[in-house]
Amino acid sequence: PKAIICGLVIVTISYLLVNIAFLSVLSVEEIKTSTLLVPTFSSHLAGSSLSIPFSLLVFISLFGSFLGAGFINGRFCFAASREHHLPKFLSFLHLQSNTPVTAQMMHAVITLLMLCVTTRIGLLLRLFVFVSVGFDILVLCSFFYVEIQEVIPRTSIQNTPDNPNPIHTVLDKYSGDSYHTGP
């Protein structure tokens, strides 16, 4: 917990200081009209000599963010599969490294499909935001669903071998798992 808290504080302070630096050197109109903010900032600060190092720092920051998001999304998929919300094959772990390889590969396939849809970066970013917000809304709805299920127990429909949950039946058919209750 200490490392997470310290990391969040350091990143938050760093981003705040960078934004304060941008606002102190550039005017609001320059920020609005600039296509690339870092080269504009560096040219005002010290000429074009700082453009490449600043751009490299932005690239490293974005690359780290994408790597972190990629690793986290695979773990989300793995955890959902372990809770039987996704097919069972997504919960498989690598024997030596103990990592969710199949879940990571599924996210890689989704990424490749999104890249095959278009090569325009603007459309790709909007598609990425749409999918990310969609997953966030889906997770939020599932939290409400779980909370309602804890408050209002289901007595009218029981999940038994004679009357299985239709969602589990479809998912289990494709994942090779069977739904059993009892000993």
C-alpha atoms as a printed R data frame, in Angstrom:
    type eleno elety resid chain resno       x       y       z
1   ATOM     1    CA   PRO     A     1   0.000   0.000   0.000
2   ATOM     2    CA   LYS     A     2   2.828   2.463   0.717
3   ATOM     3    CA   ALA     A     3   4.300   2.066  -2.760
4   ATOM     4    CA   ILE     A     4   0.898   2.556  -4.415
5   ATOM     5    CA   ILE     A     5   0.137   5.663  -2.369
6   ATOM     6    CA   CYS     A     6   3.604   7.137  -2.954
7   ATOM     7    CA   GLY     A     7   3.402   6.369  -6.684
8   ATOM     8    CA   LEU     A     8  -0.010   8.015  -7.000
9   ATOM     9    CA   VAL     A     9   1.151  11.096  -5.099
10  ATOM    10    CA   ILE     A    10   4.340  11.425  -7.185
11  ATOM    11    CA   VAL     A    11   2.489  11.014 -10.499
12  ATOM    12    CA   THR     A    12  -0.265  13.453  -9.466
13  ATOM    13    CA   ILE     A    13   2.231  16.104  -8.356
14  ATOM    14    CA   SER     A    14   4.303  15.591 -11.531
15  ATOM    15    CA   TYR     A    15   1.291  16.053 -13.804
16  ATOM    16    CA   LEU     A    16   0.156  19.112 -11.873
17  ATOM    17    CA   LEU     A    17   3.623  20.674 -12.160
18  ATOM    18    CA   VAL     A    18   3.764  19.947 -15.895
19  ATOM    19    CA   ASN     A    19   0.375  21.599 -16.426
20  ATOM    20    CA   ILE     A    20   1.419  24.607 -14.341
21  ATOM    21    CA   ALA     A    21   4.592  24.876 -16.445
22  ATOM    22    CA   PHE     A    22   2.551  24.742 -19.669
23  ATOM    23    CA   LEU     A    23   0.172  27.430 -18.436
24  ATOM    24    CA   SER     A    24   2.967  29.674 -17.198
25  ATOM    25    CA   VAL     A    25   4.951  29.584 -20.464
26  ATOM    26    CA   LEU     A    26   2.180  29.390 -23.086
27  ATOM    27    CA   SER     A    27  -0.942  31.463 -23.461
28  ATOM    28    CA   VAL     A    28  -4.349  29.800 -23.569
29  ATOM    29    CA   GLU     A    29  -4.685  30.606 -27.292
30  ATOM    30    CA   GLU     A    30  -1.311  28.980 -28.026
31  ATOM    31    CA   ILE     A    31  -2.400  25.877 -26.148
32  ATOM    32    CA   LYS     A    32  -5.689  25.739 -28.082
33  ATOM    33    CA   THR     A    33  -4.098  26.221 -31.503
34  ATOM    34    CA   SER     A    34  -1.050  23.992 -30.969
35  ATOM    35    CA   THR     A    35  -1.199  20.589 -32.634
36  ATOM    36    CA   LEU     A    36   1.707  19.265 -30.553
37  ATOM    37    CA   LEU     A    37   2.032  20.977 -27.193
38  ATOM    38    CA   VAL     A    38   5.484  19.720 -26.170
39  ATOM    39    CA   PRO     A    39   7.435  21.112 -29.165
40  ATOM    40    CA   THR     A    40   5.594  24.428 -28.830
41  ATOM    41    CA   PHE     A    41   6.424  24.552 -25.122
42  ATOM    42    CA   SER     A    42  10.073  23.648 -25.672
43  ATOM    43    CA   SER     A    43  10.515  26.189 -28.474
44  ATOM    44    CA   HIS     A    44   9.218  28.948 -26.171
45  ATOM    45    CA   LEU     A    45  11.377  27.718 -23.300
46  ATOM    46    CA   ALA     A    46  14.763  27.040 -24.909
47  ATOM    47    CA   GLY     A    47  14.390  26.874 -28.659
48  ATOM    48    CA   SER     A    48  14.117  23.652 -30.591
49  ATOM    49    CA   SER     A    49  16.943  21.926 -28.662
50  ATOM    50    CA   LEU     A    50  14.595  20.597 -25.966
51  ATOM    51    CA   SER     A    51  11.935  19.373 -28.381
52  ATOM    52    CA   ILE     A    52  13.349  15.859 -28.809
53  ATOM    53    CA   PRO     A    53  14.052  15.140 -25.095
54  ATOM    54    CA   PHE     A    54  10.622  16.423 -24.041
55  ATOM    55    CA   SER     A    55   8.901  14.412 -26.773
56  ATOM    56    CA   LEU     A    56  10.847  11.345 -25.642
57  ATOM    57    CA   LEU     A    57   9.634  11.867 -22.062
58  ATOM    58    CA   VAL     A    58   6.028  12.085 -23.286
59  ATOM    59    CA   PHE     A    59   6.509   8.878 -25.281
60  ATOM    60    CA   ILE     A    60   7.948   7.038 -22.255
61  ATOM    61    CA   SER     A    61   5.037   8.200 -20.107
62  ATOM    62    CA   LEU     A    62   2.430   7.077 -22.662
63  ATOM    63    CA   PHE     A    63   4.196   3.779 -23.280
64  ATOM    64    CA   GLY     A    64   4.247   3.034 -19.532
65  ATOM    65    CA   SER     A    65   0.577   3.927 -19.285
66  ATOM    66    CA   PHE     A    66  -0.328   1.600 -22.176
67  ATOM    67    CA   LEU     A    67   1.732  -1.236 -20.691
68  ATOM    68    CA   GLY     A    68   0.093  -0.818 -17.299
69  ATOM    69    CA   ALA     A    69  -3.380  -0.722 -18.827
70  ATOM    70    CA   GLY     A    70  -2.611  -3.821 -20.898
71  ATOM    71    CA   PHE     A    71  -1.462  -5.816 -17.887
72  ATOM    72    CA   ILE     A    72  -4.396  -4.672 -15.747
73  ATOM    73    CA   ASN     A    73  -7.025  -5.443 -18.400
74  ATOM    74    CA   GLY     A    74  -5.741  -8.989 -18.756
75  ATOM    75    CA   ARG     A    75  -6.004  -9.447 -14.992
76  ATOM    76    CA   PHE     A    76  -9.582  -8.126 -15.031
77  ATOM    77    CA   CYS     A    77 -10.503 -10.685 -17.665
78  ATOM    78    CA   PHE     A    78  -8.740 -13.409 -15.658
79  ATOM    79    CA   ALA     A    79 -10.583 -12.479 -12.444
80  ATOM    80    CA   ALA     A    80 -13.957 -12.382 -14.217
81  ATOM    81    CA   SER     A    81 -13.279 -15.818 -15.656
82  ATOM    82    CA   ARG     A    82 -12.355 -17.186 -12.232
83  ATOM    83    CA   GLU     A    83 -15.715 -15.932 -10.944
84  ATOM    84    CA   HIS     A    84 -17.466 -17.764 -13.839
85  ATOM    85    CA   HIS     A    85 -18.562 -14.538 -15.567
86  ATOM    86    CA   LEU     A    86 -16.490 -15.347 -18.669
87  ATOM    87    CA   PRO     A    87 -15.512 -18.665 -20.292
88  ATOM    88    CA   LYS     A    88 -13.242 -20.859 -18.184
89  ATOM    89    CA   PHE     A    89 -10.343 -20.974 -20.680
90  ATOM    90    CA   LEU     A    90  -9.618 -17.302 -19.886
91  ATOM    91    CA   SER     A    91  -8.707 -18.252 -16.312
92  ATOM    92    CA   PHE     A    92  -5.785 -20.488 -17.289
93  ATOM    93    CA   LEU     A    93  -2.375 -19.570 -15.865
94  ATOM    94    CA   HIS     A    94   1.083 -20.169 -17.305
95  ATOM    95    CA   LEU     A    95   2.802 -22.957 -15.392
96  ATOM    96    CA   GLN     A    96   6.188 -21.321 -14.767
97  ATOM    97    CA   SER     A    97   5.399 -17.599 -14.606
98  ATOM    98    CA   ASN     A    98   1.882 -17.867 -13.081
99  ATOM    99    CA   THR     A    99   0.465 -15.230 -15.447
100 ATOM   100    CA   PRO     A   100  -2.917 -15.213 -17.250
101 ATOM   101    CA   VAL     A   101  -1.612 -15.805 -20.761
102 ATOM   102    CA   THR     A   102  -4.946 -16.632 -22.407
103 ATOM   103    CA   ALA     A   103  -6.611 -13.511 -21.002
104 ATOM   104    CA   GLN     A   104  -3.692 -11.386 -22.228
105 ATOM   105    CA   MET     A   105  -3.926 -13.002 -25.661
106 ATOM   106    CA   MET     A   106  -7.657 -12.249 -25.822
107 ATOM   107    CA   HIS     A   107  -6.928  -8.573 -25.166
108 ATOM   108    CA   ALA     A   108  -4.210  -8.653 -27.814
109 ATOM   109    CA   VAL     A   109  -6.733 -10.060 -30.313
110 ATOM   110    CA   ILE     A   110  -9.228  -7.312 -29.404
111 ATOM   111    CA   THR     A   111  -6.473  -4.733 -29.913
112 ATOM   112    CA   LEU     A   112  -5.551  -6.164 -33.306
113 ATOM   113    CA   LEU     A   113  -9.203  -6.161 -34.354
114 ATOM   114    CA   MET     A   114  -9.493  -2.509 -33.382
115 ATOM   115    CA   LEU     A   115  -6.356  -1.726 -35.396
116 ATOM   116    CA   CYS     A   116  -7.778  -3.574 -38.415
117 ATOM   117    CA   VAL     A   117 -10.948  -1.468 -38.314
118 ATOM   118    CA   THR     A   118  -9.087   1.731 -39.139
119 ATOM   119    CA   THR     A   119  -5.673   3.329 -39.289
120 ATOM   120    CA   ARG     A   120  -6.956   6.820 -38.470
121 ATOM   121    CA   ILE     A   121  -5.748   7.638 -34.997
122 ATOM   122    CA   GLY     A   122  -8.690   9.923 -34.143
123 ATOM   123    CA   LEU     A   123 -11.267   7.255 -34.906
124 ATOM   124    CA   LEU     A   124  -9.163   4.652 -33.123
125 ATOM   125    CA   LEU     A   125  -8.975   6.801 -29.986
126 ATOM   126    CA   ARG     A   126 -12.733   7.410 -30.028
127 ATOM   127    CA   LEU     A   127 -13.314   3.677 -30.458
128 ATOM   128    CA   PHE     A   128 -10.929   2.952 -27.576
129 ATOM   129    CA   VAL     A   129 -12.707   5.449 -25.321
130 ATOM   130    CA   PHE     A   130 -16.096   3.994 -26.312
131 ATOM   131    CA   VAL     A   131 -14.983   0.449 -25.490
132 ATOM   132    CA   SER     A   132 -13.305   1.527 -22.226
133 ATOM   133    CA   VAL     A   133 -16.355   3.464 -21.058
134 ATOM   134    CA   GLY     A   134 -18.557   0.551 -22.118
135 ATOM   135    CA   PHE     A   135 -16.542  -1.866 -19.975
136 ATOM   136    CA   ASP     A   136 -16.642   0.583 -17.045
137 ATOM   137    CA   ILE     A   137 -20.428   0.888 -17.318
138 ATOM   138    CA   LEU     A   138 -20.729  -2.898 -17.548
139 ATOM   139    CA   VAL     A   139 -18.641  -3.316 -14.385
140 ATOM   140    CA   LEU     A   140 -20.710  -0.678 -12.578
141 ATOM   141    CA   CYS     A   141 -23.947  -2.415 -13.584
142 ATOM   142    CA   SER     A   142 -22.566  -5.750 -12.395
143 ATOM   143    CA   PHE     A   143 -21.771  -4.201  -8.999
144 ATOM   144    CA   PHE     A   144 -25.385  -3.039  -8.724
145 ATOM   145    CA   TYR     A   145 -26.596  -6.470  -9.839
146 ATOM   146    CA   VAL     A   146 -24.496  -8.224  -7.182
147 ATOM   147    CA   GLU     A   147 -25.692  -5.773  -4.529
148 ATOM   148    CA   ILE     A   148 -29.342  -6.328  -5.469
149 ATOM   149    CA   GLN     A   149 -28.821 -10.098  -5.424
150 ATOM   150    CA   GLU     A   150 -27.473  -9.875  -1.854
151 ATOM   151    CA   VAL     A   151 -30.400  -7.716  -0.690
152 ATOM   152    CA   ILE     A   152 -33.195  -9.577  -2.531
153 ATOM   153    CA   PRO     A   153 -32.571 -13.341  -2.560
154 ATOM   154    CA   ARG     A   154 -33.837 -15.233  -5.592
155 ATOM   155    CA   THR     A   155 -36.451 -17.724  -4.486
156 ATOM   156    CA   SER     A   156 -38.510 -18.097  -7.644
157 ATOM   157    CA   ILE     A   157 -35.723 -19.393  -9.886
158 ATOM   158    CA   GLN     A   158 -33.170 -21.784  -8.439
159 ATOM   159    CA   ASN     A   159 -30.029 -22.836 -10.273
160 ATOM   160    CA   THR     A   160 -30.201 -26.608 -10.135
161 ATOM   161    CA   PRO     A   161 -29.113 -29.272 -12.596
162 ATOM   162    CA   ASP     A   162 -32.769 -29.559 -13.649
163 ATOM   163    CA   ASN     A   163 -33.167 -25.766 -14.053
164 ATOM   164    CA   PRO     A   164 -29.713 -24.268 -14.833
165 ATOM   165    CA   ASN     A   165 -28.937 -20.604 -15.298
166 ATOM   166    CA   PRO     A   166 -29.121 -20.035 -19.098
167 ATOM   167    CA   ILE     A   167 -26.066 -17.742 -19.139
168 ATOM   168    CA   HIS     A   168 -23.924 -20.313 -17.340
169 ATOM   169    CA   THR     A   169 -25.234 -23.035 -19.641
170 ATOM   170    CA   VAL     A   170 -24.138 -21.167 -22.787
171 ATOM   171    CA   LEU     A   171 -20.759 -20.144 -21.324
172 ATOM   172    CA   ASP     A   172 -20.080 -23.623 -19.948
173 ATOM   173    CA   LYS     A   173 -20.892 -25.178 -23.308
174 ATOM   174    CA   TYR     A   174 -18.065 -23.225 -24.948
175 ATOM   175    CA   SER     A   175 -15.594 -23.331 -22.057
176 ATOM   176    CA   GLY     A   176 -15.851 -27.060 -21.410
177 ATOM   177    CA   ASP     A   177 -17.039 -26.615 -17.825
178 ATOM   178    CA   SER     A   178 -20.240 -28.056 -16.429
179 ATOM   179    CA   TYR     A   179 -22.439 -26.476 -13.808
180 ATOM   180    CA   HIS     A   180 -22.942 -28.662 -10.744
181 ATOM   181    CA   THR     A   181 -24.656 -28.052  -7.447
182 ATOM   182    CA   GLY     A   182 -24.379 -30.304  -4.461
183 ATOM   183    CA   PRO     A   183 -21.689 -32.802  -3.451
